[in-house]
Amino acid sequence: MLIIDLFTISLRTLAKNKLRSALTVLGIVIGIAAVTTMVSIGHGAEHVVRLLFRNLGSNVIVVIPANSQSGGIRQGAVVTLTEGDSVAISTECKSVYAATPLIATTGQIKNGIGDNWNPKDLLGVSPEYPLVRNWSLQVGEFFSERDVNESACVCVVGTTIVTQLFPDVDPIGQKVQIKSIPFRIIGVMTRKGANLFGQDQDDIVLIPYSTVRKRLHGSTFTNVNAVLVSARTQQLSDQAEQEIKLLLMDRHRASPGDQLDFEVRNMADVETVLTLITGTLAAMISAIAAISLVVGGVGIMNIMLVAVTERTREIGIRMALGARPRDILRQFLVESAVLSSIGGIIGILSGVGLSLLLTIIINSALPTVNWPFVVSLPTAFFAMIFAAAVGLFFGYYPARRASKLDPIEALRYD
């Protein structure tokens, strides 16, 4: 008997008991739907994590002052980093692409008509800041080394500042006041959206670090709050981290074993850990959901055993007409595989629909996250193959039992 004939017979047989067939595949449907949904949500989570770290910057490494201790008590961070450290890191570390010093300050920013806004970030940086953060300009230009050397009163703002203070005018060339000092806007950064903690990254004002130090802080010291560094590639992040440590130990005259006055934090390690966590959670939940497939397989075995009992006389007639045991075996195996495959198809479609629904709910509850709808075709294909395999595995015993029936006894069965 041809395979196509076996499929046709199987579909006709299953159609005779629609309700029983539907209840039988319910476990398969639930298992496949759950696996499909969790894999989809897991891939979405990994995409969000990678996007958030891409927004943070390109292979960013953060160098910050270390917390000092006295008698085992943490005394807080002592500013020991200088703009010279940033320049040295940029020029002497071969694995480093760019570096920028960072000086943080606070204050209101006013436009020409008296409207004011308190930006979340008011930072003094160098012209390498867009390279480190992998952040391009929407309009205008970034300040130059000449602006840094002259402590020029120029600034570059984020899109939130434009929305709040210049909603209806071109911000380029507009004058703003920061701590009563006039600044000229020369550029606007492209929109980045929220960061990993849901904070608005576009609520930012960027000023030459020398201007912040001299004009806003009134200081003559060269200390900076932190140094942001970008490795040339993600693969070189660890090497860049080691180069930075060795360079700063030499510049700060620290010996191996000494308590360092700085800390180097590699954000690539954080990204790897978060991706691993999201992937592991998705895998664990998918594994739990796979138990439903086993339950569904047991259901298929039970229903096929019932079918063998109900169709004992039919099996006897087929054998009397020349059907061989292997023909009976194949018939019941195909029925079992078809039953589980139908459950797999329904489960995949249900999982895709549920994934889409959850994506819509997440984006409605967290509009700044921009959670993507991801459907993994390899996962769907594997789920389909696995569902058919479950049917074959759990259908083998009933099929073998049917093929071993004695034709004479089967014909006598009532």
N, C-alpha and C positions, 0 to 999 in steps of 0.2 A: 504494500500500500504506500502511495506517495505521501510525502510530508504534507503537501498542500491539502490532500484528502483528510489527513489526520487533524489538521488545523480546522478544517470545515466541520468535521464530526465533533470536535471538541467544543467549538463555538455553539453548535446546535444543542449539544448535551447541556452545556452550562446555561443556555437560554431557557431551558425547560424549568429550571429552578432559580429564577432571577434573584429572589430575596435571599435564599440560602447562599448563593454565590457571592452576593454583595456583602453579606455579613462575614463570609469566610475571608474575603480580601481586605476587610476593614483594618486588621492589624498591619498588613503590608502597606496600605494607604497611609496610615498614621505614621509608621516608621519612615517611609520614603519622604513624606511631606516634612516631617520633623528634621530629617537629615538635610534635605534640600534647603529648608529655611535657615537652619543654623549655619550651614556653609556659606549661604548668601550673606547673612548678617555678619559672619566672621570676616569674609572678604571685604565687606563694607567698612568694618572697624579698622582693618589693616590699612585700607585706602585712606581713611580719615587720619590715622596716626601718621602715615607717611606725608600726607598733605600738610598737616600741622607742623611737622618738623621741617618740611620744605619751606614753609612760610617763615619759620624761625630763622632760616638761613641755610647756606650751602655748607654742610659738614662743619657746623659751628663748634668751636671749642671756647670755653669761657675761662678766663684767668681772673681770679678774685683774691683780695687779701684774706689771709687765714685768720681765724679767731685766736687771739692770744690767751694764755692761761697763766694763772698765778696761784700756786698752792692747790692745783687741781680744779680751780674755779675759772670758768670761761669769762674772759674780760671783754669780749666783743672784738670786732675786726679793727685792726690798725692799718690805715692806708699806707702801704709800702710800695705800691706799683707806681711807675712814672711813665710819662709819654715816651721817654727813652727806651723803656722796656718794650713798648709797642713797636717802635721803630726797629729795634734789634730783632724782635721776633719776625717781623715782616721781611727783613733783609738777610738774616743769618740762618733761618730755619728753612732748609730746602723743601720740606714737605708742606710749607705754609704758602697759601695763595695770596692772602691779604690779612691785614690786622688793623684794628682801629682802637684808640683809647676811648674811654667812655667816662664822662663826668655828668652825673645826674643833678638836677636842680628842680626847684618848684617855683610856681608863680602864675599869676593870671596873665592872659594875653588879651589885649584890647585892639579893636579895629578903629578906623578913623571917625566913626560916628558914636563911639562910646560903648558899643556892645562888648562884653567881655566873656571869656571862657577860661576855665581852669583845665588845661590838658592833662591827660593821664601821665604822659611822658614828656619831659622837657629835658633834652639830652644834648650834651656837647660831644661831638664826634669828629672824625677826620674825613677827608674826601673818599677814603676806602670803605666807608660804612655801607654804601649800596652793594659793593662787591661781596663783603662779608655776609650781609643779610640776604643776598640774592634778590635784591629789591630794585626794580627799575623806576624811572620817572614817568609820570603821566604827562606832564607838561613842564616846560622850563628847563632848568639845569641845576646841578648840584654845585655846592661851593668848592673852590679850588684850594690848592696849597697856598696860593698867594693870599686868599681870604684868611686862612689860618695864621699865616705869618703876620698879617696886618691886624689880626683880631677884628675883622670886619663885622659890621652889624647887619648880617644877612641871615636868612633862615629858609629852611625847606619844611613844608608842612604836610601832614596827612590829609586824606579826603574828609575826615570828620571835622577837622578845623575849618576847611573850606565850607562845609555844609552849615556849620554853626555861625561863622562870621562873615562869609562871603557867598551866600547862596545864589545871588543874582548877578554877580559881577565876576570878571576875570581876576583871580587872585594874584596873578603874576604882576609884580611891580607895586602891589599894595603895601602900605605902611601899617605896621602893628607896633604896639608898645608892650614890652616885657620889663616889669619892674621900672617903669617910667623911662626906659631906654628905647628909642625908636629902632625898629628893624625893618628891612625890606624883604618881602617874600620873592625868592628867585626860582622856586620850583615846587611842584606838588608830586608826591609819591603816588604810585598806583595803589589801588585798594587791595589790602591784604585780608581784611576780615578779622575774626576772632582768633586768639591763640589757643593753646592747649587747655588753658584754664577759663576760657570764655571771655577774656578781656579784649577790648577793642584795640587792635594794633594800629589803627589809622588815627587814633586820637593822640597825635605825636607832633612835636616841634623839634627840628634838628638844627643845631647851631654849631659853628666852629668851636671846638673844645677850648681853644685859647680865648675866645670871646667870653665864654661862660666863666672861665677862671678869672680873667682880668676885669671884665666889665660888670658881670653879674655877681661874682663872689668877691671881687676886689682882692684877689690873692696873687701872690708872686711865686707860690710853690708850684712844682711840676707834678705833684701827685695826681693820680686819676683813680676813679672808683673801681674800674675794671678794664680788662682788655678783651675785646671780642676778636676771635681768630677764625679764619676759614681754611681748612685743609684743601689741598689741591684736588683730592678725590676722597670718597668715603673709605676706600681701601687704605689710604695713607693717614687716616685720622689717628690711629694708634701711634704710628711713627711720628707724626707731627706732635702729638701729646708728649712723647718722650723727649723729642728735641727741645720743646718749650721748657720742660722741667729742667733739663741739663743746662740750657742757656741761662735761665733765671737763677738757678743755684750758683752758677759762676758769677753772674752779675750782682747777686745779693750776698756773695761770699759765704755760701752755706756748704757744709761738708756732708757727706753721706752719714745718715743717722741723726743729723741735727733736726730740730723742729723748724719746718719751713714757714716763712712768713707769707706764703701764697698757696693757693689751691688751683689745680687745673682740672676742669670738669669737661669731659668729652660727651657732647649731646648725642653722638652716634650710638654710644653705649645705652643711653636711655631709650632711644628709638628702638634698638634691638630688643631690649627687655620688654617694652610695651607691646611690640609686635608679637613677641613670643608669648606673652600673657594672653593677648586676644586670640591668637591661634590655638593655644592650649585649651582655653575655655571653650572655644567652638568645637574642638576635637572631642573634649570630654562630654559636652552636651550631645554631640552627634553620636558618640559611643553609647550613651544612655538611651538615645532615641532608637539606636539599632536594636535594642532589646525588643522593641515592638515588632521588628522583623522576625525575630525568633518566635515570638508569640503568634504572629501571623503564620509562620511556617508550621507550627504545631496545629493551628486551626486548619490549614490546608491538609495536613496529614489525617486529621480526624475526619474531615469531610470526604476525603478520598477513600478512607476505609469504609465509611458509610456507603459511598457510591459503589464500591466493590461488592458489598453485601447486597445492595439493592439490585445490582445488575448481574448477579451471579448467573441467572438463567440466560441472559443475553450473551455473557462470556462463553457459556457452554454451547450455545447455538453457533457463535462465530468459530469456535474450535471445531465443531462438527462439520462446518462448511469449509474447513481447511486452514483456518487461521493458526499460525504457529505461536508458541509462547512468547517469542520475542516481538511478534506483532501486537499482542495484548499488552506487553510491557511498554512498548513505544506509545501505544494509544493512551494509556493512563499517564505516562510521563509527560506527553504533549499536553494533555488536559490540565495537569498540575502546573506546567510551565506557563500555559496560556492564562490560567487563572491568576497566577502571581504576577505575570507581565501586565495584565489589565490593571491590577492593583498598583503596579509600579508606575504606569502611565498616569493614572488618576492621582497618585501621590505626588509625582513630579509637577503636574499642573496645579495641584493644590498648594504645593510648597512654593511655587513661583508666585501664585496669587497672594499667599500669606506673606511672602517676603516683600512684595510690592506694598501691601497694606501696612506692614510694620515700618517700612521705609517712609511712607507718607506720614505715619503717626510720629516717628522720630523727628522728621523735618518740621512737622507742625509744632511739636513741643520744644525743639531746639533749632530755631531757624538759622542760627549762625553756624551750625555744624556742617550743613550741606552734605548729609549722609547719602552716598550713592546707592542706586539700585543695581546690584551685581548678580548676574546669573552665570554660574559656572557650567559651561557645556560639558567639560570632561566629568564633572561631578554628576550631572544628570545622566550621562551615558553610563557611568559606573554604577549609579543607583539602579538603572534599568537592568543592567547585566546582573547585578547582585540580587535583584528581585526575582529574575528568572532562575538564577542559581538556587535561591531559597526554595522555589517551587520544585525544582528537580531533586534537590536534596531530600526534602520532606515528602516528596511524592514517590520516591523510589521504593520505599517499603510497601505501601499499598499497591503500587504497580507490580512489584515482584510477587506479592501475594496473589494478585489476580492472575498473573501468568502461570503460577504453580497449581491453579485449580485443576482438579480432575474433570475432564469433559463430561463423563457419565454422571458424576455426582452433581456437577453444575446444572445439567439438564433436568435432574430430579428435584432441584431446589425450587421451593415454592415461596 
